Every structure is written in C-alpha cells, then in structure tokens.
Amino acid sequence: MKNRLKYIKRAKELGAKEAGIIPAKSIVVAEWVRMKCQFGCDGYGQSLTCPPYSPTPDFTRRMLSFYKNALLVHGGAYANIHEIIPVLEQEIFLDGYHKAFGMGAGPCQLCAKCAKFCRHTDKTRPSLEACGIDVYSTVRNNGYPIKVLKDSNCRGNYYGIVLID
C-alpha cells in the first residue's frame, strides 16, 4: 500500500494518538460482542449505527473478506473518533481506494434522537462493537494498548478502523 505513511500522519493531524496499517484478516469478529451492546450499553436501539440496525457479525465477516488492509486509529482518551474516521475514509476514497469504509467507537452522538433515516450519513459510521468486532482482541493482536476500565474515572482507549483495498 503506497500511501501508508500519509494516512498514519493524517490520522495524527486529526487528533489520533497513534495509527497504523494492519492486515484486515487480524480483525476479530465474534457473536458475543453485540450481546454486550444489547445488554450493557444504553445506546442499544437508539441509533441507526448501533444494533439492531448495524451490520451483523456474519455480514461483517463477509465484508472483511474483501479487504487486505485497514488503518487502525487509536484515539486515546480525548480524540473524537466519530469525527476522525469519516474524514479519513473520505480522503482515502478520494486517493483511489474506492472500497474505503470506516467504523468508529460507541454510539453516534450527532443527534439527540435518530430519525427514521440518518440525516448525517457523511459524518457517522457504525461502531466496531456494533458490527461484532472484538476491539480488545483486534487491538491486542496488532500491538496496541487497551485495557478494561476499572471505574468511571479511568481514561479510555478509543479505536476506529478504515478498511482499505
């Protein structure tokens, strides 16, 4: 992939703590991940980017089979992954990678309540978790830091991905 360093640099310019190109086959998809959305996240059913509206794990697995690379973006505690991922996806697409597709972290925050159809399809993407991606395993498989937060005072590690091919 010829623009590897360009995309890593651009992710950092947009506020990411770090970023890197990973093999798409290293992305772990598991059925149990969506259960954590349904039983543990108050965003379940509240956003069109979350379950039950988001792609299923089975669909995600099939989709991933069409990609060789992904840009893994580590947002750290304060970077807005929701803003970074769609910008990167568009720039990568405009560079000629017509299959570029991004996924963020957590529920969409753009509207107080979702309409029947998304009013911001250019600014929002489904979360990794909503699509059944095991973020912990995927991130660890690729040498990035992530840990379970012990309480609400801990700073999180937020990740997003742009699939590239």
C-alpha positions in Angstrom: 0.0 0.0 0.0 1.7 3.1 -1.2 0.1 5.8 1.0 0.6 4.1 4.3 2.6 6.9 6.0 0.4 9.6 4.6 -2.7 8.1 6.3 -0.9 7.5 9.6 0.3 11.1 9.6 -3.1 12.4 8.7 -4.8 10.4 11.5 -2.4 12.1 13.9 -3.1 15.5 12.4 -6.8 14.9 13.1 -6.1 14.2 16.7 -5.3 10.5 16.9 -2.8 9.3 19.5 -1.4 6.8 17.0 -2.3 4.9 13.9 -1.0 2.0 11.8 -1.9 -0.2 8.9 -3.0 -3.7 9.9 -3.9 -6.8 8.0 -7.7 -7.0 7.6 -7.5 -10.7 8.5 -6.3 -9.7 12.0 -9.7 -8.1 12.8 -11.6 -10.4 15.1 -15.4 -10.8 14.8 -17.4 -12.6 17.5 -21.1 -13.1 18.0 -20.9 -12.2 21.7 -19.8 -8.6 21.1 -23.2 -7.5 20.0 -24.7 -9.0 23.2 -22.5 -6.6 25.1 -24.2 -3.8 23.1 -27.7 -5.1 23.8 -27.0 -5.8 27.5 -24.7 -3.2 28.7 -25.0 -0.1 26.5 -27.7 2.5 26.8 -27.2 3.2 23.1 -28.8 -0.1 22.0 -31.6 0.6 19.6 -31.2 4.3 20.0 -29.1 5.0 16.9 -29.1 3.7 13.4 -25.4 3.0 13.7 -26.0 0.6 16.6 -27.7 -2.8 16.9 -30.2 -4.0 15.9 -29.7 -1.7 12.9 -26.0 -2.1 12.3 -24.4 -4.9 10.3 -24.5 -8.3 11.9 -21.3 -10.1 12.8 -21.9 -12.6 10.0 -22.3 -9.7 7.5 -19.1 -8.1 8.9 -17.1 -11.3 8.4 -18.2 -11.5 4.8 -17.4 -7.8 4.3 -13.9 -8.1 5.8 -13.1 -10.9 3.3 -13.0 -8.2 0.5 -10.2 -6.2 2.2 -6.5 -6.8 2.7 -5.6 -3.7 4.9 -7.1 -1.5 7.5 -6.0 1.8 9.1 -6.3 1.2 12.8 -6.7 4.6 14.6 -6.0 4.9 18.3 -7.9 7.9 19.6 -6.7 7.9 23.1 -8.9 9.3 25.8 -9.8 12.7 24.2 -9.7 12.3 20.5 -13.1 12.3 18.8 -13.1 9.0 16.8 -16.6 9.9 15.5 -15.1 12.9 13.6 -11.8 11.4 12.6 -12.9 8.2 10.9 -15.3 9.7 8.3 -12.7 12.3 7.3 -10.0 9.6 6.8 -12.4 7.4 4.9 -13.3 10.2 2.5 -9.7 11.2 2.0 -8.6 7.5 1.4 -11.5 7.1 -1.0 -10.5 10.2 -3.0 -7.0 8.8 -3.3 -8.4 6.0 -5.3 -9.3 3.3 -2.8 -12.9 3.1 -3.8 -13.8 0.4 -1.2 -12.7 2.5 1.8 -15.1 2.1 4.7 -14.7 3.3 8.3 -16.1 2.2 11.6 -15.9 4.1 14.9 -16.4 3.6 18.6 -19.6 3.7 20.5 -23.0 5.1 19.7 -23.4 8.1 17.3 -23.7 11.4 19.2 -24.8 13.7 16.3 -28.5 13.9 17.0 -30.4 13.8 20.3 -32.7 11.2 18.7 -32.3 9.3 15.4 -34.9 9.9 12.7 -36.2 7.1 10.6 -33.3 7.7 8.1 -29.9 9.1 9.1 -29.6 12.8 8.4 -25.7 12.6 8.6 -24.6 9.7 6.5 -21.5 11.7 5.6 -20.5 12.1 9.2 -21.3 8.9 11.0 -20.3 5.3 10.8 -21.3 2.2 12.8 -19.1 1.4 15.8 -16.7 -1.6 15.7 -18.6 -3.2 18.5 -22.0 -2.7 16.8 -20.7 -4.7 13.8 -19.5 -7.5 16.1 -15.8 -6.6 16.1 -13.9 -7.7 19.2 -12.0 -4.5 19.7 -9.9 -5.8 22.6 -8.6 -8.9 20.6 -8.1 -6.9 17.4 -6.2 -4.1 19.1 -4.0 -6.5 21.2 -3.3 -8.7 18.1 -1.8 -5.7 16.5 0.3 -4.5 19.4 -1.8 -1.5 20.6 -2.7 -0.8 24.2 -6.2 -1.4 25.6 -7.5 -2.4 29.0 -10.7 -2.8 30.8 -11.6 0.4 32.7 -11.9 -0.3 36.4 -14.2 2.7 37.1 -15.7 5.8 35.6 -12.6 7.9 36.5 -10.3 5.8 34.2 -9.3 7.2 30.8 -10.4 5.1 27.9 -8.7 4.0 24.8 -10.9 4.5 21.8 -10.3 3.0 18.4 -11.6 3.2 14.9 -10.8 1.5 11.6 -10.9 2.4 8.0 -10.9 -0.7 5.7 -8.7 -0.1 2.7 -8.2 -2.1 -0.5 
